[in-house]
């Protein structure tokens, strides 16, 4: 039994929509693995830096507190100033490390968004493929 011209046109429209959805999916997935692994590596390095710098800052602040127990004596001034300088430097570096970590996490969020969009494109392609193959799809 031959298809009517309207059914053939509709079938061609579904095949065209399927091809567009497949092309969109390929575009979204292209380079995603490389971006994801790079973002994961950067996030891991940044988290390690954050942990190290938080510990360094805490150690310097504890040393400052220990020196301030009975007031800073003149002979304790150089170690106190050195501890304060280490704490200040750790704070500055901690800001940079947290910014780097936030950037990496933003990249991972972008990867997840693109994976989600690619999944939806794949579903659309499958739907249009099924609609194009089913000769009774528009009949009840």
N, C-alpha and C positions, 0 to 999 in steps of 0.2 A: 504494500500500500504506500502510495507516495504522499509526501508531506505537502501541505498547502503552502502557498507563498508566505502567508503570515507566520506560519510555524517555522519556516526556514529563516525568515528574517529574525524572528525572536531567538532562534537557535544561534544564529550568527552573532547577535548582540550578546548573548551569554558567553559565547566563545571569546569574543573580544574583551568582555569584562574579566573573564578568567585570565586571559593573557596579560592584561594590565595589572591585575592583582598579583600575578606571579612575578612580573617585572618589579613591582613595588616591593614585594617581599625580598627579592634578590638584592635590591638596592639598600634596603634597611639592614640586611644581614652582612653585607659586604664590609669587611674590616672590623666587624664587631668583636671577634675573638681576640684580635691583636689589641684593640682598645681596652677590652676587659682585663686581659692579663697585665697590661701596662698599668692600668689604674689600680689593680690589686697589689702589684709590686710597690707602687708609690705609696699606697695606703699602709702597707705593712712597714715600709721603711719609716714613714712619718709617725706611725704609732710607736715604733721602737724609740724614735727620737723624743717623742712626747714623754714616754715613760722615763727615759734616761734623764731628761731635763727636769722633770718634776722631782725626781729623786735628788738631783744635784741642788735644786732650789731648796728643797726641804732640809737637806743636810746643811747647807749654808745658813739657813734661817735658824736651825737648831744650834749651830755653833755661835751665832750672834746672840741668841737667847742665853746660852750658857755663859757667855762673856759678860752679859748685862746683869747677871744675878745680883751682884753687890755693887753695881755701877761699874762703868768701864774705867779701869785704872790706866794711868799713862803708859805703863808697859804693855797693856792689853790692846791699846789703840791700833797698832799695825795689824794684828791678826783680825781684829773686829772690822777694820776697813777692808781688809782682803776678803773676808767672808761676805761683807756687804756688796762688794764689787762682783763676787761670784754669783750672789743671789740676783743682782740686777742684770747681769749678763745672761743668766739662765732664764729670767723672765722675758728678755728680748728674744732669745732663741726659741723659747716656748711659744711665743706668739707666731713666729715664722713657721714652726713645726705644725702648729694647729691649723694655720692657714693652708699649708700644704696638704694636711690630712683632709680638711674640708674640701679642697679642690679635688682630691682623689675620690672622695665619697660622692661629690657631685658628678664626676665622670661615671662612676658605677651606677648612679641613678639614671643617667642618660642612656647607658647600656641597657638597663632594665626597661626603660621606656621604649627604646628601639626594638628590643626583643618582643615586647608586648604588641607593638604596632605590626611587626613582622608576623606574629602569630595571627593577628586579625586579618592581615592580607592573605595569609595562607588559607584561613577559613573561608574568606570571600572567594578565593580562587576555586576551592573545592566545591563550594555551593554552586557557583556558576557552571562548573564542569558537570555537576550532577544535573542541573537544570537543563543543560544543553543535550545531555545524553538521554534524558527521559522523554519519550515522545508524548506522554500523556500528562506532562507536568502542568499544563494549563487547562486541563479538562477535569470536570468533576463527575 
